[in-house]
Amino acid sequence: MIRAPISEAGLAGPPEVALVGRCVSGDDKAWRDLYRAHYPVAGAFLRKLGVKERELDDATQEVFVQLFRALPQFRGEAQLKTWLYRLCATQARRVRRWRTVTDTLGNWFGDNAPRSTLQEFSEDSVLRQVTAALDQLSDTDRLVFVLYELEGLSGNEIATIVGCPVTTVWRKLHYARQNFRAAVGGEEGSS
């Protein structure tokens, strides 16, 4: 898409660029219009990416929080919908990772406790358990663990952030997983 300049009034260029310009300038009606137009698109796409119905509202809201925070950087070089899809993909990955973490924690609490046992824990108590387990990891191990397990970054991306070889990332992740498992009461040697 050709980049269309936004005039001071925010009305030049294609309607989508004009709408973004109005949003960035603080027009509350424009924010509502953007939300109404794109919420169904985001929700449907998240559903297709595997976000469960019970997680959908929170995931969609988080996509729009990210969209609204980053909207001033939107340059109009691509369609807003394309950018929204990218945000949805990232959020769906986070939701799946969180689901994996909660399922794993469900297995670690009690001898392979069924998912319903985990649901008896409040979100706050699970968060406290996870935070306490993360607090027991070294700073680098925690960083690698969080970037991989919770943020979904690749080994190469983590190596760049941490400033170490990729093989070191995998070693640190292995030991961080063992230590995390031990800290939440799971068996250290299980995978």
Secondary structure, 3 states (H helix, E strand, C coil): CCCCCCCCCCCCCCHHHHHHHHHHCCCHHHHHHHHHHHHHHHHHHHHHCCCCHHHHHHHHHHHHHHHHHHHHHCCCCCCHHHHHHHHHHHHHHHHHHHHHHHHHHHHHCCCCCCHHHHHHCCHHHHHHHHHHHHHCCCHHHHHHHHHHHHCCCCHHHHHHHHCCCHHHHHHHHHHHHHHHHHHCCCCCCCC
